[in-house]
């Protein structure tokens, strides 16, 4: 992905301005809706127990173990500072679908808004794009407004790139992340649920904080078609002419079975998994994601 000045391409410049504006409007709405919006994972991770010694912070005493024994026991934690946020964008052909806005373009709005929040918090963030050549890191980790501007320029240039094995490329990408990070994976997850979960397991196994955000057009969820239509495969050459009313119920059942299987398995790994419909506002979707994370972290803290 060559990084040329967007001023050389009027259409690209318009796309960049629209992307930055939508992201900033979304962030303004998010910050009005929440007192604090953080992209960081759990601030500390339990490491081990040890005996209490004079001068230790009594807030870390493990009262449950102390109640069952005659020892003063302290919970030790590993400090997790300066986590990097890796945004991973699926640019496969299926992401081109959208009645009013493509899933790919909508995903760029979500990423730009979340990256803006990360920038305001002075967190490091990076961008990787999934193409037929694999999952490539196109923007190395850094922080600041200039980093956000660079990210937006790259997002404005992303185009769908045909058929690919997104999950295999994610497995390879996970091997290059050596420091614990927040990984925000934007995809429609239309592959087999088992394949997506296998990729997610690679990240959770390395203690990364994975957010799997599923971007879908309302048509894919509701299947509102009624007239005789020709359906075209987005990542193959399959053409199907059918009466939508005859296949609608079977489609919805199969779609929801896949969605439920994917959601349950992803969440069983400790991942943050949310469905983001492109007919909802960017800020509404992000607020729901952050609210679900607050709820999950609150449950962990009990």
PABALUM-39464 format. One record per residue: x, y, z of N, C-alpha, C in turn; residue in one letter. Coordinates in pm, whole numbers, padded with zeros to 5 digits, always signed. Layout:
XYZXYZXYZa/...
end
This chain:
+00085-00120+00000+00000+00000+00000+00089+00125+00000x/+00106+00183-00116+00190+00303-00125+00123+00419-00054x/+00201+00493+00020+00147+00607+00096+00182+00736+00023x/+00096+00779-00066+00113+00903-00138+00021+01007-00078x/+00050+01133-00108-00034+01240-00056-00175+01229-00113x/-00278+01230-00027-00416+01218-00076-00460+01335-00160x/-00386+01446-00157-00425+01564-00235-00418+01538-00384x/-00349+01430-00426-00337+01398-00568-00461+01329-00622x/-00550+01292-00539-00668+01217-00581-00790+01278-00513x/-00874+01346-00592-00989+01417-00536-01083+01321-00464x/-01110+01206-00525-01201+01109-00464-01144+01056-00333x/-01013+01030-00333-00948+00983-00211-00952+01089-00102x/-00931+01213-00140-00934+01323-00044-01072+01337+00017x/-01176+01322-00065-01314+01330-00015-01342+01216+00082x/-01292+01097+00047-01311+00982+00134-01240+01002+00267x/-01120+01059+00261-01042+01084+00383-01113+01185+00472x/-01162+01295+00413-01232+01396+00492-01358+01338+00556x/-01432+01257+00478-01554+01195+00531-01521+01101+00646x/-01414+01025+00630-01371+00932+00734-01335+01004+00862x/-01254+01109+00851-01211+01183+00970-01328+01253+01038x/-01419+01308+00957-01535+01377+01013-01626+01280+01086x/-01655+01166+01021-01743+01067+01085-01681+01017+01216x/-01550+00996+01215-01482+00948+01335-01491+01050+01447x/-01465+01177+01416-01467+01280+01520-01607+01302+01575x/-01707+01301+01487-01846+01314+01533-01881+01198+01626x/-01838+01077+01588-01867+00960+01671-01800+00972+01807x/-01675+01014+01810-01602+01027+01937-01668+01131+02026x/-01712+01242+01968-01783+01344+02047-01908+01285+02111x/-01982+01205+02033-02103+01142+02086-02072+01040+02193x/-01965+00965+02174-01924+00863+02271-01886+00927+02404x/-01809+01036+02396-01762+01101+02517-01875+01170+02593x/-01981+01205+02523-02098+01259+02591-02178+01147+02658x/-02170+01028+02598-02249+00916+02649-02181+00840+02761x/-02051+00856+02776-01980+00785+02882-01882+00880+02949x/-01864+00865+03078-01768+00949+03151-01626+00910+03117x/-01606+00781+03088-01470+00734+03059-01478+00622+02957x/-01406+00637+02846-01404+00534+02742-01261+00488+02724x/-01232+00366+02767-01095+00317+02760-01084+00199+02666x/-00975+00195+02592-00946+00081+02507-00857-00019+02576x/-00809+00013+02693-00716-00076+02761-00787-00200+02812x/-00712-00308+02823-00765-00430+02881-00764-00419+03032x/-00767-00534+03099-00762-00533+03245-00628-00471+03286x/-00632-00378+03382-00511-00302+03414-00405-00386+03482x/-00446-00493+03552-00349-00581+03617-00390-00725+03596x/-00294-00814+03595-00319-00956+03580-00261-01030+03699x/-00341-01120+03759-00295-01195+03876-00175-01280+03839x/-00071-01279+03923+00049-01357+03896+00064-01471+03996x/+00059-01440+04128+00081-01544+04228+00043-01491+04367x/+00037-01584+04465+00021-01546+04605+00158-01547+04673x/+00172-01465+04778+00291-01471+04862+00254-01421+05001x/+00344-01447+05096+00321-01404+05233+00327-01252+05243x/+00238-01198+05326+00237-01054+05351+00358-01016+05436x/+00423-00905+05401+00532-00851+05483+00501-00706+05514x/+00553-00658+05624+00525-00521+05668+00556-00421+05557x/+00461-00331+05535+00479-00229+05432+00405-00257+05304x/+00356-00384+05285+00279-00417+05165+00144-00346+05167x/+00088-00325+05050-00043-00262+05036-00150-00360+05083x/-00221-00325+05190-00320-00417+05247-00439-00437+05154x/-00455-00351+05054-00566-00368+04960-00552-00496+04878x/-00430-00552+04873-00407-00672+04794-00411-00800+04878x/-00449-00790+05005-00465-00910+05088-00577-00998+05033x/-00553-01127+05030-00655-01221+04982-00732-01272+05103x/-00844-01208+05131-00918-01237+05252-00980-01377+05250x/-01010-01429+05132-01071-01562+05126-00973-01669+05173x/-00850-01661+05125-00749-01758+05168-00714-01737+05316x/-00707-01610+05358-00676-01581+05498-00781-01638+05592x/-00907-01639+05546-01014-01691+05630-01006-01842+05647x/-00938-01911+05552-00926-02056+05559-00792-02101+05617x/-00707-02005+05649-00574-02041+05701-00534-01941+05809x/-00416-01963+05866-00366-01872+05969-00256-01783+05912x/-00253-01767+05779-00149-01687+05715-00207-01560+05655x/-00128-01454+05657-00163-01333+05584-00108-01345+05442x/-00197-01353+05345-00157-01383+05207-00189-01264+05117x/-00096-01233+05031-00108-01120+04941-00122-01170+04797x/-00207-01106+04723-00217-01135+04579-00121-01044+04504x/-00029-01104+04429+00064-01026+04348+00011-01016+04206x/+00037-00901+04144-00011-00876+04009+00105-00836+03919x/+00088-00867+03790+00181-00819+03689+00127-00687+03636x/+00206-00584+03641+00162-00456+03588+00158-00461+03436x/+00051-00412+03377+00037-00410+03233+00027-00265+03188x/+00140-00210+03152+00143-00070+03114+00175-00058+02966x/+00130+00050+02908+00162+00083+02770+00121-00028+02674x/+00001-00082+02691-00050-00179+02596-00067-00113+02460x/-00038-00187+02355-00059-00136+02220-00190-00191+02166x/-00263-00107+02093-00388-00148+02030-00360-00177+01883x/-00381-00300+01841-00366-00339+01701-00504-00349+01637x/-00530-00265+01537-00653-00274+01461-00627-00363+01339x/-00711-00464+01321-00697-00557+01208-00824-00548+01124x/-00810-00511+00998-00925-00490+00909-00930-00598+00802x/-01041-00669+00797-01066-00770+00695-01107-00697+00566x/-01025-00712+00461-01055-00648+00332-01090-00752+00227x/-01148-00865+00269-01191-00967+00174-01311-00918+00094x/-01340-00986-00016-01443-00941-00110-01581-00928-00046x/-01612-01016+00049-01745-01011+00112-01768-00881+00187x/-01661-00812+00225-01674-00686+00297-01720-00572+00205x/-01730-00598+00075-01774-00494-00019-01926-00476-00017x/-01998-00573+00043-02144-00566+00038-02198-00455+00126x/-02305-00393+00079-02373-00290+00157-02476-00220+00073x/-02597-00206+00124-02702-00140+00047-02681+00011+00044x/-02645+00071+00157-02621+00215+00162-02474+00248+00187x/-02405+00160+00259-02262+00177+00286-02200+00038+00295x/-02085+00019+00237-02022-00113+00241-01975-00145+00383x/-01968-00273+00410-01917-00315+00541-01773-00269+00561x/-01696-00268+00453-01557-00224+00464-01549-00078+00505x/-01626+00008+00437-01620+00151+00470-01669+00174+00613x/-01775+00106+00652-01826+00123+00789-01721+00081+00890x/-01651-00029+00862-01546-00076+00953-01435+00027+00968x/-01404+00099+00859-01301+00203+00869-01346+00316+00961x/-01475+00346+00963-01526+00450+01053-01509+00406+01199x/-01541+00278+01227-01526+00227+01363-01381+00233+01407x/-01291+00189+01320-01149+00188+01354-01098+00330+01376x/-01134+00422+01287-01087+00560+01300-01135+00623+01430x/-01260+00594+01470-01314+00651+01594-01243+00591+01716x/-01225+00459+01717-01157+00397+01830-01011+00441+01838x/-00947+00458+01722-00808+00505+01720-00799+00648+01770x/-00902+00727+01743-00904+00865+01793-00909+00867+01946x/-00989+00776+02002-00995+00765+02148-00858+00723+02202x/-00796+00625+02137-00663+00580+02179-00563+00693+02173x/-00572+00774+02068-00481+00888+02054-00500+00989+02166x/-00624+01016+02202-00652+01110+02310-00604+01059+02444x/-00597+00925+02459-00548+00866+02583-00396+00845+02580x/-00334+00887+02470-00189+00874+02451-00146+00727+02448x/-00234+00640+02400-00201+00499+02383-00137+00477+02246x/-00052+00376+02237+00004+00338+02108-00099+00254+02032x/-00103+00271+01901-00192+00190+01819-00129+00167+01682x/-00176+00061+01615-00120+00021+01486-00234-00031+01398x/-00205-00048+01270-00307-00095+01176-00251-00209+01091x/-00329-00317+01081-00298-00428+00992-00419-00451+00902x/-00395-00491+00778-00502-00514+00681-00489-00655+00626x/-00603-00726+00621-00605-00861+00568-00637-00856+00418x/-00542-00900+00337-00561-00905+00192-00522-01044+00144x/-00527-01065+00012-00491-01194-00044-00344-01227-00020x/-00264-01126+00015-00121-01148+00047-00097-01180+00193x/-00204-01183+00272-00189-01211+00414-00229-01093+00500x/-00212-01106+00630-00241-00997+00723-00114-00916+00741x/-00113-00796+00683+00007-00714+00678-00004-00595+00772x/+00102-00572+00849+00108-00454+00935+00145-00335+00846x/+00050-00247+00820+00074-00135+00729+00108-00007+00805x/+00083-00005+00935+00118+00111+01018+00174+00060+01150x/+00305+00070+01172+00366+00021+01295+00315+00099+01416x/+00326+00042+01536+00275+00109+01656+00342+00242+01684x/+00261+00338+01717+00308+00469+01762+00190+00538+01828x/+00209+00661+01872+00101+00733+01939+00095+00876+01887x/-00013+00944+01919-00024+01085+01885-00116+01115+01768x/-00142+01244+01747-00233+01288+01642-00180+01256+01503x/-00047+01269+01485+00011+01238+01354-00010+01091+01319x/-00004+01003+01419-00028+00860+01397-00172+00838+01354x/-00265+00909+01417-00406+00896+01380-00430+00945+01238x/-00367+01055+01200-00381+01106+01064-00328+01004+00962x/-00215+00943+00993-00158+00841+00904-00251+00721+00893x/-00310+00681+01005-00403+00569+01004-00523+00599+00915x/-00578+00719+00926-00693+00757+00844-00658+00759+00696x/-00540+00807+00662-00497+00809+00522-00490+00667+00467x/-00437+00573+00546-00428+00435+00502-00566+00371+00491x/-00652+00398+00587-00788+00343+00582-00863+00391+00459x/-00843+00516+00423-00912+00572+00306-00867+00506+00176x/-00752+00443+00177-00698+00379+00057-00733+00231+00045x/-00784+00172+00152-00809+00028+00151-00921-00007+00054x/-00898-00107-00029-00998-00159-00121-01013-00308-00095x/-01131-00362-00127-01149-00506-00111-01055-00580-00205x/-01013-00699-00163-00904-00766-00234-00931-00914-00258x/-01050-00946-00304-01078-01081-00348-01086-01184-00237x/-01075-01311-00278-01090-01424-00186-00962-01446-00108x/-00977-01482+00019-00860-01508+00103-00900-01594+00220x/-00802-01659+00280-00824-01736+00402-00790-01644+00519x/-00888-01567+00563-00862-01466+00666-00814-01528+00795x/-00864-01647+00828-00827-01707+00955-00683-01758+00955x/-00639-01817+00844-00501-01863+00835-00405-01745+00847x/-00441-01632+00785-00352-01516+00792-00349-01457+00932x/-00461-01470+01005-00463-01421+01143-00375-01507+01233x/-00373-01636+01209-00288-01725+01287-00141-01687+01269x/-00102-01657+01146+00036-01615+01121+00065-01480+01185x/-00033-01389+01178-00014-01255+01236+00005-01263+01387x/-00067-01352+01452-00057-01364+01598+00083-01401+01643x/+00156-01470+01557+00292-01515+01593+00391-01399+01599x/+00353-01284+01543+00444-01169+01540+00418-01071+01654x/+00316-01096+01734+00286-01008+01847+00345-01069+01973x/+00459-01018+02015+00530-01077+02127+00493-01013+02261x/+00447-00888+02258+00407-00820+02381+00255-00821+02391x/+00205-00842+02512+00060-00847+02531-00004-00719+02477x/-00110-00735+02397-00171-00622+02328-00322-00637+02326x/-00389-00528+02291-00531-00530+02258-00541-00544+02107x/-00611-00648+02061-00627-00672+01917-00774-00656+01882x/-00804-00558+01798-00943-00531+01758-00959-00575+01614x/-01027-00688+01596-01041-00753+01465-01177-00718+01407x/-01177-00643+01296-01300-00602+01229-01322-00692+01107x/-01431-00769+01109-01458-00863+01000-01607-00895+00998x/-01655-00954+00887-01793-01001+00886-01803-01145+00936x/-01690-01213+00955-01686-01348+01011-01785-01442+00942x/-01780-01443+00809-01869-01530+00732-01806-01666+00703x/-01684-01688+00753-01622-01819+00739-01685-01917+00837x/-01640-02039+00835-01688-02136+00933-01654-02089+01074x/-01747-02105+01165-01727-02059+01302-01602-02122+01362x/-01577-02251+01332-01462-02320+01390-01330-02254+01348x/-01325-02207+01223-01202-02143+01174-01177-02011+01246x/-01282-01930+01260-01267-01802+01329-01226-01823+01475x/-01286-01922+01539-01254-01950+01678-01110-01999+01692x/-01063-02076+01595-00924-02122+01598-00828-02004+01597x/-00858-01904+01514-00775-01783+01511-00782-01709+01643x/-00902-01696+01697-00919-01626+01825-00844-01697+01936x/-00843-01829+01933-00775-01906+02037-00625-01880+02037x/-00568-01852+01919-00425-01821+01911-00392-01693+01987x/-00483-01595+01981-00459-01469+02051-00484-01483+02201x/-00594-01547+02237-00624-01562+02380-00520-01649+02448x/-00465-01747+02374-00363-01832+02431-00235-01756+02461x/-00212-01646+02392-00095-01561+02417-00129-01444+02509x/-00248-01450+02570-00293-01349+02666-00320-01212+02604x/-00340-01209+02472-00383-01084+02410-00532-01062+02443x/-00571-00936+02447-00711-00900+02471-00776-00881+02335x/-00850-00982+02288-00907-00980+02154-01050-00929+02154x/-01075-00829+02068-01210-00781+02042-01246-00827+01901x/-01341-00914+01888-01388-00960+01757-01519-00887+01727x/-01511-00786+01641-01626-00701+01612-01680-00738+01473x/-01798-00794+01472-01858-00849+01349-01943-00744+01279x/-01899-00700+01162-01968-00597+01086-02061-00663+00984x/-02190-00633+00993-02288-00694+00903-02385-00590+00851x/-02425-00608+00726-02532-00527+00668-02666-00584+00716x/-02765-00496+00731-02896-00541+00776-02957-00647+00687x/-02928-00643+00556-02981-00743+00464-02934-00883+00501x/-02809-00894+00547-02753-01025+00581-02819-01083+00704x/-02864-00995+00794-02927-01041+00917-03076-01067+00896x/-03145-00974+00830-03291-00979+00819-03341-01052+00695x/-03260-01057+00590-03297-01115+00461-03436-01063+00417x/-03444-00934+00383-03574-00871+00356-03622-00887+00211x/-03554-00963+00128-03585-00970-00014-03718-01043-00037x/-03793-00994-00136-03923-01054-00166-03938-01088-00315x/-03873-01013-00403-03888-01035-00547-03789-01141-00596x/-03824-01207-00706-03735-01304-00768-03601-01236-00795x/-03494-01295-00744-03364-01228-00747-03255-01324-00788x/-03145-01266-00835-03025-01344-00863-02921-01311-00758x/-02878-01410-00684-02782-01391-00577-02643-01432-00627x/-02547-01344-00603-02412-01365-00652-02317-01385-00534x/-02236-01491-00542-02136-01514-00438-02030-01405-00443x/-01995-01350-00327-01899-01240-00323-01755-01289-00332x/-01730-01414-00294-01593-01464-00297-01581-01590-00382x/-01679-01610-00472-01671-01717-00571-01756-01676-00691x/-01768-01764-00790-01842-01731-00913-01984-01787-00912x/-02031-01827-00797-02163-01889-00787-02273-01787-00811x/-02367-01821-00900-02486-01740-00924-02608-01826-00894x/-02702-01770-00819-02822-01844-00782-02944-01757-00807x/-03033-01804-00895-03159-01734-00919-03266-01805-00839x/-03332-01731-00748-03426-01796-00657-03534-01700-00614x/-03644-01760-00565-03751-01683-00503-03715-01666-00356x/-03684-01544-00313-03640-01523-00175-03739-01574-00071x/-03869-01567-00102-03969-01611-00005-03959-01761+00021x/-03907-01834-00077-03896-01979-00062-03776-02020+00021x/-03676-01935+00029-03553-01972+00100-03529-01888+00224x/-03615-01786+00247-03590-01690+00355-03581-01758+00492x/-03676-01845+00523-03679-01906+00655-03557-01994+00678x/-03522-02074+00577-03405-02161+00590-03278-02079+00606x/-03270-01967+00531-03153-01880+00542-03141-01824+00683x/-03251-01771+00736-03246-01708+00869-03208-01809+00976x/-03261-01930+00967-03228-02033+01066-03080-02067+01060x/-03028-02089+00939-02887-02124+00925-02796-02009+00968x/-02837-01886+00931-02757-01769+00968-02749-01754+01119x/-02862-01766+01186-02864-01748+01332-02796-01863+01404x/-02804-01985+01349-02732-02097+01410-02582-02071+01405x/-02534-02024+01290-02392-01991+01274-02354-01877+01369x/-02439-01775+01375-02411-01658+01459-02404-01696+01607x/-02497-01780+01651-02498-01822+01791-02376-01906+01825x/-02340-01997+01735-02222-02082+01757-02096-01997+01765x/-02084-01902+01673-01968-01814+01670-01961-01730+01797x/-02073-01671+01835-02076-01584+01954-02041-01662+02081x/-02100-01778+02099-02077-01855+02221-01932-01902+02232x/-01877-01949+02121-01739-01999+02126-01639-01885+02147x/-01663-01771+02081-01573-01656+02097-01574-01609+02242x/-01692-01596+02299-01701-01545+02435-01649-01646+02536x/-01657-01775+02504-01603-01876+02595-01452-01865+02608x/-01388-01804+02507-01243-01782+02511-01206-01655+02586x/-01307-01579+02629-01281-01453+02698-01272-01335+02604x/-01306-01356+02476-01301-01247+02379-01421-01154+02396x/-01401-01029+02359-01514-00938+02344-01570-00958+02205x/-01695-01001+02195-01755-01029+02065-01887-00953+02053x/-01899-00870+01949-02022-00793+01929-02056-00790+01781x/-02186-00789+01753-02235-00770+01617-02261-00621+01595x/-02202-00564+01491-02221-00423+01458-02294-00413+01325x/-02418-00367+01329-02495-00350+01206-02462-00215+01144x/-02447-00213+01013-02409-00089+00946-02524+00011+00939x/-02647-00030+00973-02758+00065+00975-02773+00132+01112x/-02682+00103+01204-02677+00173+01333-02565+00277+01328x/-02575+00380+01410-02472+00484+01409-02341+00428+01464x/-02231+00487+01420-02099+00445+01466-02089+00458+01617x/-02133+00573+01670-02119+00594+01814-02207+00498+01895x/-02327+00465+01842-02414+00370+01912-02348+00233+01923x/-02289+00188+01815-02221+00058+01817-02102+00057+01911x/-02022+00164+01908-01903+00169+01994-01944+00177+02141x/-02046+00254+02171-02094+00262+02309-02137+00125+02360x/-02202+00047+02276-02245-00087+02316-02125-00178+02340x/-02023-00165+02255-01902-00245+02274-01835-00210+02407x/-01818-00079+02432-01752-00036+02555-01834-00072+02679x/-01966-00063+02666-02052-00099+02779-02041-00248+02810x/-02035-00330+02706-02021-00475+02728-01887-00507+02790x/-01783-00430+02756-01651-00451+02815-01653-00411+02962x/-01717-00300+02994-01727-00259+03134-01797-00367+03216x/-01902-00426+03158-01976-00531+03227-01889-00654+03248x/-01811-00691+03145-01726-00809+03156-01617-00787+03259x/-01555-00669+03260-01449-00642+03357-01504-00635+03499x/-01626-00586+03513-01688-00582+03646-01710-00723+03698x/-01752-00817+03609-01771-00956+03650-01638-01019+03690x/-01530-00985+03620-01399-01039+03653-01351-00990+03789x/-01394-00867+03824-01345-00809+03948-01417-00858+04071x/-01525-00934+04052-01602-00981+04168-01526-01089+04246x/
end
